[in-house]
Amino acid sequence: MAKISFASLFVGIAWARDFPNCQSGALASNQVCNATLDPWSRAAALVAAMTTAEKISNSWDNSPGISRLGLPAYEWWQEALHGVARSRGVQFATSGDFSYATSFPQPITMGAAFDMPLINSVATVTSTEARAFSNAGRCGLNFWTPNINTFRDPRWGRGQEVASEDPYHMSQYVMQLIPALQGGVSVDPYYKLVATCKHYAGYDLENWKGTRRYAFDAKITNQDLQDYYLQPFRTCVRDAKVQSVMCSYNAVNGVPTCADPWLLQKVLREHYGFTEWVTADCDALQNVWTDHHYGGSAAGAAAASINAGTDLDCGQFWPQNLQSAYNSRMFNDTVLDRSLIRRYASMVKLGWFDAASKQPYRQLAWVDVAKPDAKALALRAAQEGLVLLKNNGTNKLPLSTSITKRVAVVGPLATATTQMQGNYYGIAQKISTVVDAFKAAGFEVTNAQGCALTGTSTSGFAAAVNLAKSVDATVFVGGMDTSIEAEDKDREQISWPGAQLSLIQQLGAATGEKPFIVVQMGTMVDSSTLVSDKNVNALLWAGYPGQDGGNAVVSILNGTVSPAGRLPVTQYPSDYVNQVQMTDMNLKPGTGNPGRTYKWYSKPPVFSFGYGLHYTSFNVSLPANLPATFATADLTKNNGSLATPLDLLPLTSVPVSVTNTGNVTSDYVVLAFLKGEYGPTPYPNKSLVAFTRLHDIKPRETATGTLDVKIGSVARSDANGALTLWPAKYTLVLDVDDRASWNFEITGSATVLDTLPAK
């Protein structure tokens, strides 16, 4: 979130314990309690009864309410990135009921699963548990999740919070997550929760070499805005119907996002059709003035943000400055009322003002939290997201207790608990460590830390190396945690931190022919040295695997579950950080920029986006009778319906067959990339246009799936940001190694599918 310290989150706040009383008392006579009216009319009636001072006092997240109207205090800030999370509006009990919730893997790990039904299931459990907490008075109903900024630069400290570097992948993630959090796309009569897509827009820098997010001005072309930075937000707002959006700290092309009428009004509301409310990130409205020096004065900055379309301040900048701006007629009553009506209309839609007896969501309770199926889902989500990057040598992986009895588990994260949750985490009932999971799986386990995550000390090397010599197999568990990458903490290097790589090399030399496996936690580090090191038999990337991270890792290493995850990001060589400034928002290669993400990176990666190994082998095929040509006029007819945006119209559905030609039952992720010379130069290397995960394919059996390709995924934008379907020759290839391909041509005239509004 913001500069507000975690310790201060719980000081002087208004817990959302009380629901409004529409049966008796002062509020009962207000039309906000009239359930026959629409939400907007009900909210307008409530706001009309407020004085200007009362409106301004309730303009921030820790709203004090209005006692004379019977309006309770309410905290608008809750978090649930990968489960109900600690935040200002969420109160975990110290013991007993509501002292924990299910803690799923971080989105970066779940993104590696490429399993959209899984994301829907995780979000459904999260929203159910959040509602139960709310019904017990332990949180509100507005959750400032998910983070849908794409993972543009490997140094970004918050990359762990997002599912992918690819905008299409991120959009598919959003399309499953938001409806499951909110209770559906179109909800009648009540929403389950209000989700918040953040951070709008162009936000993916924390604190890099003195450039901080609070004052950063992201210079982004219209082409990159349309094709990359805004695409997940378009899906979130226009298609998934999210009920709240968060504007970000940074400016885009000279204007702070929270005071930008083009982004908030022209694009978000008029173009994407957003009718709901916008919250600022915490202290972002203060930053409009103190860091961006925008608005001419504090009052001017406050007025600029509310006039532009921001509706809530996370912080006290508005309560301290709106009155002065109002007195100076920098904004009017209509604008002030609009911001409150939008927010309280959402509370009407959540059933906050209505009787609990008529609402199924109000019946959820502690018995609905951390149920056995939720715990099993947390384990499955972690298992599906683990990615096997290397597996060399005979009988190395999977490990077996019949062959490998004694295992040394070493490294700074061998006994990690909350470190596997990453940031924005909640309290889990139990967290499995890798050491404990090996013991539970029947191995004899010894453990040594060997080294710290950071620092150059080698004092623990000798003990770890001696341990490795005395066992049948050695597993090193290290990488990164939130002490290295986090909010407000970007990295300057993407190599293995501290002395870890040196320890790994010494352990490998000591193990000889015995299995030596490296498990890497955190986002990407350059593992090229481990790839070429013949003593390192296997490399498993785990990211931030959540409460069952240890069990998930061991279930892959011992073969209980077969690995099938794919990298949701590119792993770059360590010198990448010297080739491009983190502040350079351009995606395409150019002077001082080798290109960003798998689409534009012009050099060989260590591991490519979508890479991942299995314990078995597969044959992937496409039918021979796929169409050879499509006409733009036919593809954009829209079937007479204006309800479907042009970019969501189908190109075609592609059947795919996957045969397990090996000896181990396994999932398989099918990734469909598009290649071709279409649209303006330069051309991308390839673009993800569809994917699906096929489950439990048994040896010598064939599974079938369908890849639904939309014309918006085939389109690219011109320099002005006009998303265009281009006549050209295309090739669709399956997976990172082009296992199957299909050539087709689009004929006709270039057809614009979507345009960014003029500034």
GUNU-770743 format. One record per residue (C-alpha): y, x, z. Coordinates in steps of 0.5 Angstrom, whole numbers, plus 500, padded with zeros to 3 digits. Layout:
BEGIN
YXZ;...
***
This chain:
BEGIN
500500500;506503502;510508507;509503513;504507517;497504519;499505526;505500525;501495522;499491528;506492532;510485532;506482527;505474526;497473526;496467521;492464527;495457526;494452521;500447520;500440523;501435518;498430523;503430528;509433530;515435526;512437520;508431519;514427516;515432511;513430504;509437504;504433508;503428503;497430499;498425493;503429491;502435486;503442490;510444487;513437489;510438496;513445496;519443494;520438500;518443505;523448502;529443501;528442509;530449510;537452511;539458507;538463514;531460515;529461507;531469508;528470514;521468511;522472505;518478507;510478508;511477516;514471515;516468522;515461520;520455522;519452529;524446528;520444522;513445525;512451520;507456523;508464522;504467517;502474515;502474507;499481507;491481507;486486503;479486501;478491495;471492496;470487502;474484508;479490509;483493515;490491514;496488517;494481516;486482518;484482525;477485526;474483533;473489538;465487539;461481537;463475532;468478527;467485529;465487522;464485515;460487509;463493506;461494498;462500494;469502492;470499485;469506482;462506483;461499482;465500475;459505474;454499474;457496468;454490471;459484470;454479474;454484480;462484480;462476480;457476486;460482490;467478489;463471491;461474498;467478499;471471499;466467503;467472508;474472508;475465508;470465515;475470518;481466516;478459519;477463525;484465525;483472524;487473517;491469512;489467505;493471500;489478499;493483495;487485491;484488486;488494484;487494476;491500474;487504469;484511471;489515466;489522470;483525474;488527479;490520481;489519489;487512488;482512482;477511487;480504487;479502480;473500476;475505470;479509465;478504459;482498459;477493456;472495461;477494466;479487463;472485463;471487471;478483472;475477469;469476473;472479480;478474480;475467479;470469484;475471489;479465488;473460487;474459479;479459474;481452474;481450481;481442484;483441489;483448493;483455491;478459496;483465496;489467492;488474489;493479487;493483481;496490482;500494481;504491475;505496471;504503469;503505476;498511477;501517480;502518488;505524490;504530485;508537485;514533488;514527484;513521488;511514486;517511490;522514484;518515479;520513472;514512467;516513460;511509456;511507449;510499447;504501443;501504450;503498454;500493449;494497448;492500455;497499461;498492460;491489457;488488464;494484467;494480461;487478462;488477469;494473469;493469462;485468462;483469469;489465472;490470478;495466483;499472485;501479482;504485485;510489482;509497483;514502486;515506480;520504474;518503467;523506462;528506466;528500470;524499477;518494476;520489481;527488478;525488471;526481468;523484462;516485465;517480470;520474466;519476459;512479459;509476465;512469466;514467459;509471455;502471459;504464462;504466469;507460474;505463480;509468485;510476485;510480491;513487491;509493494;510495501;518497501;518497494;524493494;528498499;526503494;529500488;536502492;534508496;530512491;531509484;539508486;538501482;543495483;549498485;548497492;543495497;545488496;545489489;538491489;536485493;539481488;537484482;529484484;530476486;533475480;528478476;523474479;520478485;518472490;516476496;518483500;513487503;518490508;525488511;529490505;530482503;531480510;537485511;540484505;539478501;544474506;550479504;548478496;548471497;555471500;557475494;554470490;549475487;544470486;544462487;540457491;536455485;533463485;532463492;528456493;524458487;521464490;519460496;517454492;512459488;509461495;508455499;506451493;500456493;499455500;498447498;493449493;489453498;489447503;493450508;497444510;491439509;486437514;480441515;475436515;476435507;475442505;468445504;472452505;474450512;467450514;465457513;464461520;461467523;454465520;457466513;459473514;454479513;448475512;442479509;443477502;450480503;447486505;442487500;447486495;451492498;445496497;444494490;451495488;451502490;444503487;446500480;453505480;450512482;450516476;444521474;448527471;443532470;435532471;432539469;425542471;418539472;417535478;424536481;426528481;424523483;422527490;415524493;413524500;406526498;409533494;415534498;415533505;420537508;427536506;434540508;440536507;446540507;453539506;460537509;458529507;450530509;452525515;458522512;459515515;466511513;467517508;463513504;467507504;473510501;480507502;482500504;475499507;473494513;469495519;461495517;456493522;452499520;453505515;447509513;448516512;444521507;440524513;438518516;436515510;431521508;428520515;427512514;424514507;419518511;421525510;421531515;429532515;433538517;440538517;446543517;453542515;454549511;461548510;467544510;470540505;476544504;477551506;474558505;470559511;463561510;461562517;456556516;453559510;447563513;444557517;444553511;441558506;436560511;434552512;433551505;428557505;424554510;423547507;420544500;426541497;434542499;439536498;447538498;451532499;459534498;465533494;471529496;473524501;480521502;483527506;483530499;484524494;488518497;494513497;500518496;495524495;494526488;490532487;493538483;486541482;480538479;475543481;470543487;474543493;474549498;467553499;463548497;461551490;460558493;455555498;451551492;450557488;447561494;443555496;440554489;439562489;435561495;431555493;427559488;422554484;423548489;427542488;435543489;439537488;446536489;450529490;457529489;461524493;468522491;471521484;471527478;470534479;469539474;461540475;460545469;458551473;452546476;450544469;449551467;446553473;439553472;437553480;441546480;435542478;439535479;446532480;447525482;454522482;455517488;463516488;464512494;458508495;459504501;456501507;449503504;451509501;445513504;440509503;442508496;442515494;435516497;432510493;434514487;432521489;425518491;424514485;424507489;430505484;431508477;438511476;441507470;449508472;454510467;460514468;466510468;471516467;471522463;469528467;474534464;474541465;478544471;483547466;485540464;490540469;494546466;494542459;498536461;503534466;501528470;508525469;506525462;504517460;502518453;495517451;495521445;494528443;501532442;505538444;503539452;498534452;490534449;490527450;487522455;481518457;475518452;479515447;484520445;481527449;481532443;476537447;469537449;469534456;464536461;461529461;463523457;465516459;459512459;454518460;448517465;441519465;434515467;427517469;424514463;426514455;429508451;429506444;435502442;436498436;440493432;438488427;438490419;441483417;448484421;454482416;457487412;464484411;469479415;476477412;482477417;484470415;477467417;477471423;484468425;483461424;482459431;478453429;484449430;485450437;491453440;488454447;484460445;489466444;487470438;485476441;479472444;477469438;470472436;468477431;461476432;455477437;451483436;443482438;441489441;433491443;432496448;425498448;422503454;418508451;417512458;413511464;418508469;421501470;429502469;435498468;439500461;446499460;448498453;455501451;458499444;463503441;468502435;469508430;474508424;480510421;484503422;491502425;497507425;495515426;493518430;486514430;482514437;475518438;472511439;473505443;469501448;468493445;462491448;457492454;451489457;446491463;439489462;435489468;428492470;425494463;418495464;414501460;413499453;416493454;422491450;429487453;434484448;441482450;447480446;454484445;460479444;465483440;472479440;477481435;482483440;477489442;477491434;485491434;490496435;498496436;503498431;509502434;512496436;507493440;504488435;497488437;494487430;487486426;487491421;483491414;479497414;472500414;469500421;462503425;460500431;455505435;451504441;452509447;455516448;449519443;450514437;443511438;444506433;450504428;452498424;457499418;462493416;469492413;474487415;478485409;485481407;492482410;493486417;494480422;498480428;494477434;499478439;506481440;510484446;517480447;523483445;527487450;
***
